[in-house]
Amino acid sequence: MGVLPRILITSFCAIAISSCSLSTVENPTEKSSEIYAACDFLYKGLTEERERLGSADSALAERNRKLAKEDSQYAEALADYPELSSSILLLNNWDEHALRVISIYVTASRMVSSDLEFKKLLKDSANVWEKRLIVYQTPPSKLKGDLTDQQIKLDTKEGQIYRPYIRLKCGIPKKLLP
């Protein structure tokens, strides 16, 4: 073997070894600044959304108390159907809520460039919300039934994989991201 090939091989090995030693593997407990920023944005966005819904729920609860005092049948309906106490359903603002949550996830995903798995997971969560919105806005039909069947699978995956991962990665309490 000549001198030139040995120099090339030695140089290649030196470059390979030095590049390997320079690369760092991220410790799962350590987060880059972009992950912190995305998680902080996600936490704040979900908190604001929870507060927005909480305020609407409080106003609705007060309204329901007054109406239940005046109308015993309304009081019975509230007892039989607790979902009537949810402002998001009664005030017909679910689509606005979904759009805000989609925006939160999309913006958080754009903040992440180094952790492609986390970025994809945030995008997937936004996608699940987009599909929920489509199902919600689709009038009753066979198509809505088919979309609902597909949505059940997506919701299950989100509940078992996406949300637990995001909660763990960002330290978001289960109460905020059930």
N, C-alpha and C positions, 0 to 999 in steps of 0.2 A: 504494500500500500504506500502510495506516494505521500509526500509532505502536504500537498494541497488538499487531498481528500481527508487526511487526518485533521487538518486545521478546520475544514468545513464541518466535519462530524463533531469535533470538540466544541466549535462555536455553536452548532445547533443544539448540542446537549446543554451547554451553558445557558443558552437562551431559554430552552425548555424548562430547565431546572429553576432558573430565576423567575420565570413567569409563573411557575407553579407555586413557588414560595411567596410570590407577591399577592397571589389571589387569596382572598379570605372567604371562608365559609361563614355565613351569617348564623350566629347563635340564635336559636328560636326565641330566647328570652330578650335578645337585643333587637331593637327596631331602628331602622334608618329614619332620618328626619322626614322623608316623604311619607313613610308609613305612619309615623306619629301625626303628621299633618292630615293625612287622609282619615285616620281613625278619629282624630279630634273633630274634623269637619263632620264626619258621620255621626259621632256622639252628639255634637251640638245640634245638628239638623234633626236627628230623631228626637232629641229632648224638646226642641221647639215644636215639633209636630205633635208630640205627646201633650205638651202644655196647651197647644191650640185646641186639640180634641178635648182635653180636660176642661177647658173654659166653656166650650160648647156643651159638654155633658153637664156641667154645673148649672148652666142657664136652663137647660132642658129639664133637669131634675127639679129645679124650682118651679118651672112651668107645670110639670107633671104633678107636683104636690098640690098646687092650687087647683088644677083641673080635677084631680082625684077627690079633693074635699067637696067640690061642687057636683061631681058626677060619679055615683057609685059604680056604674057600668064601666066607666073609664078606669076606675081604680081596680076593678076585677080584671080588665084587659091587661093592665100593667102587671098585675100579679101573675096572670097566665102566660104572658109574653114579655119576659124581661128585656128582650132585644129592643122593645119599643123605647127603652130608656137610653139607647145609644144614639147620640146626636148624629153620628156619621151616617146612620141609616135613615133616620127620620127626617133630617134636614136635607137629604139628597145631596150631600157634598162629598160622597165617597170618591167620585171621579177626580175632584180637586185634590183630595188627600193622596190618591194614587199618583197623580202628576207630580206632586211635591216629593213623594218618596222616590219616584223614578229619578227626578232631578238630583236628589241627595246622592243616590248610588252612582249615577253617571258622573257627577262632579268628583266624587271621591275616587272613582276608578281613574279619572284623568290625572289625578294627583300622583298616581303610582306609576313608576316606569321600571323600577328594578325588580320588583317581585311580581313576575308575570302571572303566577298562580293566583295571587291575591287580587290582582287587577282583573283577571278573567272572572273570578268569583263575584266581585262587585258588579261587573257587567252582567253576569248571569242573573244576579239578584234583581237588577233593574229590568232585565228581560222578563223575568217572572212577573214583576209588577205590571209591565206593559201588556203582557198577555192577560193578566187579571182584568185590566182595564178594558181590553177588547171584549172579553167574556161579559163583563158588567154592562157594556154598551150595546151588546148584540141583543136584538129583540128575540123573544121566545120563538124557537124554531128548531128544526133538526140540527142545523149548524151550531146553534147555541149548545145543544146537548153534546155534540161531538167536541166542541171547544171546551166544554166543562169537563168532559172525561180526560182530555189532554191536560187541563189545568190541574186536576187532582193529582196527577203524576208529578207535575212541576212543583206544586205546593208541598207534596211529600218530600221531594228531593231538597227543596229549599229548607224545609223544617228540620230535616235530618242531617243535612250536610252544610249548606251555605250559612245559615244563621249561627249554628254552633261554632263553625270555624271563625266567622267574623267576630262573634262574642269573645272567643278565646284570643284571637289575634289582637283585638282592639281593647279588650278588657271592658266590654259593654255589658252591663247587667242584663240578666234574662228578662227582668220586668220591662226594660226598655226595648229589647229586641227578643220577643218571645219565640 
